[in-house]
Amino acid sequence: MLKVNFLIAQMVALCVARFFRKPLKLASPEFRHSLCLIIGLLMGYFCFGKQAVHLSVLPMLSYTLLKTVPQHIMGNIILAASMLYLSCLHLHRQIYHTANYSLDITGPLMVITQRVTSLAYLLQDNYRKKEINANTSKKSDSDEYRIEKIPSPLEYFSYTLAFQTLMCGPVVFYSDYISFIEGDRLNKEEEGKLIENEPSPCLAVLYKVAGSVAAALLYLSLAEKYPLSVLEELQDPTSEVSRTWSALYLLWYAYLSTLVVRCKYYHAWLLSDAICNNSGMGFNGYDNNGSPKWDKMSNIDIFGFEFAQNFRTAVASWNKNTNAWLRSAAYERGGAAWRTARVYALSALWHGFHPGYYLTFFAGGLFTVAAKKVRAFARPMFLESRPKKLLYDLLTFITTRVAMTYTTVPFVLLHLSPSLAFYGFVSEIRNT
């Protein structure tokens, strides 16, 4: 029932979003803020009922901290507080809801956590930049993102609970959201000419809705053929899977079954992207051919992920705005020696406490470092001729698919025993 409510809410949001481009484009910022907030709250209650109270509690807690803690540490404090709150709900879900994962309140709260922490870090960083640049008149490249003061309650809660991205993202950073509300993101002079007409997102919306429907149909057609429950049979050494399957065939099956799971993400994320674009959010300038790009607020580059030739590109194409948040909250904080470890640790904690998450992100960290070193060593040897380069591209594509499958199986299995059984079975590939 929750999934049906989710789909209904998203379809309604897709239709309502259109009004923000036409009838409400010239409405006051206060009215647009209020409408985004009210629709977001109604959507939250429709999908989650009484659980929706958490959607308000976390932003209220974070806003209270914004108003009370010193600005030079507010990012660190709010990250710790919001992750603690989110972790409590993750643990509650894990303890009291032991069945297969279904839609629950932790999904929207994960997105809200990204928003409140990204805003807090922006305020913290701008405070430090203001101190450093107090005696200089040089304009910083990041001045357009500078926030001189804490947002008003209406601005803040509208930002954290906006209906366009409440359910499953993508992460919208505060400056981009305010530009959307105030309507000045395109009203700038470009080479002496004023841009009068906003480019239409209709093609982008149709493309993403079509992609979302295609992903849903692919999921429905493959889900029963390649269920994840088959991989759980590896725990039983007497099962048919354990006795008759080869490690190579298991990898192939695992690739297809995780592809089925990815289709659910593709369906939800592309639909959410379409909602953003239909309301006027996500315009990212023009490409070399002069066509408008609507990918500034986007979760996924499907082709970039599915056809990536190295692990880093695959990771960068998956949940793209979350990668930007991880860079801001973890990668750029502290020394360079543990950057990758901080990113994967925060990402694992943000997802929850199922052992499968930690196996995935531990393996992902190892593969990221190893792939970088191997690429630097091996790639120059294949650039001497086109046939060698094509061979290199083919080998890296296959290797990346194997590595990504090996890494992500524990993420979808969640539990430790089936994940270790899978790893143990695949290790037999060396003896085949």
N, C-alpha and C positions, 0 to 999 in steps of 0.2 A: 504493500500500500504506500509506503514511503516513497518508493521509486516512481509510482504513478503520480503521486503529488508533486514530486520533483519535476517530472516531465511537464505536467500541467502548468506549474509555476513558471518554468522556463519558457514555454510557448506563449503564455500570457505576457511575460516580460519582453519577449521578442516583439510582440505587437505593440505594447505600450511604449517601448523604446522609440518607436518612430515619431511619437509626438514631441520628443525632445529636439528633433531636427526641424520640424515645421511649425506647428501651432505655438510651441513653447520656446522656440529659439530666442525670441526677443523678450521672454518673461524675465522678471527680476531674478538676480542670483538667489535671493532669499526664498523665492517661490520654488525655484528649481532644486535648491538644497532640500527644502521641506518635502517636496514630492518624492525625490529619490529616497529620503529617509523613511517616509510613511509607507511607500510601496515595499521597501526592504523589510520593514518590521512585519507587514502583513504577510509577505512571502515566507518569512521565517516562522511565523505562527502557523501558517497553513501547512507547512511541511513538517514541523517538529512539535507543534503543540506546546505543552508546558516547558519542554526543554529549551524553547526559544529564549527563555529568560537569560540563559548564558550568553546569548548574542549581545545583550545589553550590559551585563555585569562586567565582562572583560573590558570593553571600551570605557566604561565608567571608572573602573579601577585604574586603567592606564591614564585617563585624563586627570584623575586626582593626583597621580604621581607626576604628570607633566606640570601641574600647578604647584607642587610642593618640593620636589627634589631639586638640587642644584643642576643648572643647565649643562654644566660641563661633564656630568656623569649620567644624565637622564636616559640616554640610549642604553647604557649598560644595565641600569636599574630596571627599566621597563622591559628589556629583553628577558632578564631573570624572572621578573614577576609574571609576565605573560606566558613564558614557557612553563613556569611552575603551575599556573592555573590550567593550561592546556594539558600538561602531564597528568594532573589529577583526573581530568575527564578521560584521558586515554586509559589510565589504569582502571577507572570505573568500567569503561566499556570492555576492557580485556578480562576483568574479573567476573562481571555479571552478565556479559553477553559473549559466551564462548563459541557460538555458532559462527558460520561463515560471515565475513564482514558484510554488513548492509549499511545503507545510507543512515548516518546519524549526525548528531550535532557537531562532532569533532571536525567534520569537513569544513563547514563555514568558519569555525573557530580557528582552524589552521590559517585560513586566508586573512581573518581579522588580526591574528597575531603578526602576520607579515606587515599589515598596514600600520598598526600602532607602533611597531618597532622601527619600521623604515622612517616614519615621521619623527620619532624620537631621536634617531641617529642623525637625521637631517638637521634638526634643531641643535643637537650637540655639536656636530661638525661645523655648522655655521657660526656657532658661538666661538669655537676655537679659531676659526678663520678670521673672525672679527677682531679677536685679540691680537692675532699675528699681524694682520694688515691694518692695525689701528693707525700707524704712522705713515701709511702709503696711500696714494690716490689711484694706484693702478687698479683697473677693473679686473676682477677674477673671471675666468671662463665659466664658472659655475654661478655667476650672479643671478641668472635667470631662475635658478632653483633655490635661491636664498629665501628663507622665511625669517622675517625680522621679529615676529612675535608668535606666541602660541595661538592657534586658531580659536575662534569663538566656539561655544558648545554646539551651535547649529552646524557650523562648517565641519567640526570634528566628527560628530556623530553621523552626519550625512556621508562623509568620506568613508567612515569605517563600516557603514551599513547600507551603502548604495546598492540598489536592487540589481543593477547590471552585472555585478561581479560577486554578489554575496554568496551564492551557492557553491561555486567551484572556481572562482577566480575569473580571469587572471589577476595577478597583483597589479593594482593601479597605484602609482606613486603620487604623493599629495600634489605636487606641482602640476602634474598632468590632469589630475581631477579638477583642480581649481580652474585651470585654463578651460576645460570643457564646460564647467558651470558658468563661468563669466563670459564665455564665447569669444575670446580674443585670440585663440590659438592660430587663427588664419588671417586675422585682420592686421597683418604686418606688411610693410613695404618690401617688395622683392624686386631688386634691380630697378628701383624708381617707379614701379607700377604697383598700385594697390590691388590686392586680391579681393575681388568683390563677391565672387560666388564660391561657396564651399563645394568641393568635388563630391559627387554623389557616391555613397558607399554601396549602392544597390547591387552592383556586380559582385563585390566582395561578400556581401551578406548572402546572396544567392549561392555563391560558390561554397561558402562555409556551411550553410544549411544543407546543401546537397551532400557535402562531405560528411556531415554529421549523420544524415540519413543513411548514406552508404555504409558508414562504420557500424551503425546499429543493425542494418541488414546482414552485414558480414558476421557480426557477433551472433545473431540469431541463427544463422545458417551453419556456423561452425561450433557453437558452444556445446551441443550434444555430441558432436563427433570427437572433440578433443577436450574432455573435461579434466580439470586439475585433479580430481579425485583419483585418477589413474596413477598419478605420480605418488600419491600417498600410499599406494599399495606396495611401494618399494620397501616399506618398513617390515613387510611380511616376506621372509625369504622363500616361503612356499607358494606365493602368489604366482599367477601365470606371467605377470610382467617381470618379476625377479628371475623366473626360471627360463623364459624363452626369449626375452628381448635382448638385443645387443646394445652395447653402450652407444654406438653410433645412431641406432634407431631411436634410442631414448632421447638423445640430444635433438634429433629431428622432431620427435613428438613434443618435447619440451618447448622447442621454438614455436611450434604451431599453437600449443595451448597458451603460451604467454602472449602470442599475437592476438588470440581471442580476448584475453584480459585487456590488452592495450586498446582494442576496439572500443571497449566501454569508456576508456579515458578519451579517446578521439571523439566519440560521440558527444560526451558532455562538454569537453573543452571547445570544440568547434562551434557548438551551439552557443556557448557563453561568449566566445569571440564575436559571433554574429550579433548577439544582443548589444555588445559594446559598440560595434560599428554602426548598427542601425540607429543608435541614439546619437551618433556623431563622435564617439570616442575611438581613438586608435589611429587617426590619420598620421602618417609618417613621411610626408613629403612626396616627391615624385621620383620615379626611376629614370634610367637613361633614355627611355623612349617617351618620357613625358606622361606616363600613366600614374595615377595616384596609387600610393601604397597605404594599405590599411592594416599594418602589422605591428604597430607600436605597442599595442596591448594584446599580446598573443601568447597562449600557453604552449603551442606545439608547432613544430615544423615536421610534418609527417614524413615527407620524402627525405628531408635532411636526416631524420632518425633512422628510417628503415633502410636507407641506402648509404649510410655513413661508412667511410673507409678507415676510420680510426675511432678509438673509444672516446676521445675528447670531443669530437664533433657530434657523436651520438648523444653524449651527456648534455652538450650545449643546446641540442635541438629539442630536448625533452623538458617540458615545464620551464620554458625559457625565462619568464619573468621571476620565477622562483630562484633560478640561477642568479639573476641580478640581485635579488634580495640576499641570498647567501653570500654573494661577493661583498655586499655592503655590510652585512652583520657579522661575518666571520672571516672571509678571505683577507679583507683590508684591515682587520683589527689584530694588533700584535705583530710579532716577528714573522719573517718570511719563511723560517725553517719549518713551521708546522701549519702552513696555510691550507694545504690539501686535507690534512687530518682534521683541522677545525671545521672545514666546510662539510665533510662527510659526517663528523660527529654531530654537528648541529642539525643536519638534515635527518639523521637517524632519530635523534631525540624529538624533533618536530613531528615525525611520523607516528611515534609511539614507542611501545616497549616490547612488541613481539620480537622474539629472537631472530626471526627471518629478516627483519629490517637491518639488524646489525651485521648479520652475515653478508647481506647485499652490499652495504656501504663499506664494510671492511674490504671485501673483495674488489669493490669499485675503486677504492683508494689505491690498492695494489696495482690494479690494471692500469689506472691512469698514469701512475709513475712509471710502470714498466713499459707501457706503450710509448710514452714520450722518449724514453731512452733508446728503445729499439728503433723507433722511427728515425731518430737523429743518426743512428749508426747505419741502418740498412737502406734507407731511401735513396741516398746519393748513388748507390751502386746500381740502381735501376733507371737512372735518368739518362743513360748514354744513348738509348734508342727508343723509338716508339713501341716496338714489340715488348721490350723489357718493362716499359712503363705500364703497358696494358696488363702484363703479367702481375706486376706489383699491385695495381689497382684491384685485380681479381683476388689476389691472395689476401690483401688487407680487408677487402669487403667480407670474405668468408671468415677470416679470423675475428673480425669485429662482431659478426653475427654470433659466432660460437661464444666469444667472451661475454657478450651481452646476455645471451641465454643462460650461460653458466652463472652469471652474476644475479640475474633477476628472478630465477626460480625460487629462492628462499623468500624473496619479497612478496610473492603471490601465495606461497604456501604458508607463510607466517610462522609456523611452529618449528621447533628445533629438530625433532626426530625425523620427520619426512625430508627436511632440508639436508640433514647429514646423510640420510640414506641415499638421496639423490647424488650428493657429492661422492659418496663411497662407490656407487654404481658407475658413475661417469669415469672415475679414476681407473676403472678396468679397461678403458679405451687404450691404455698403453700396452695392454697384453693381448689386444685383438689384432 
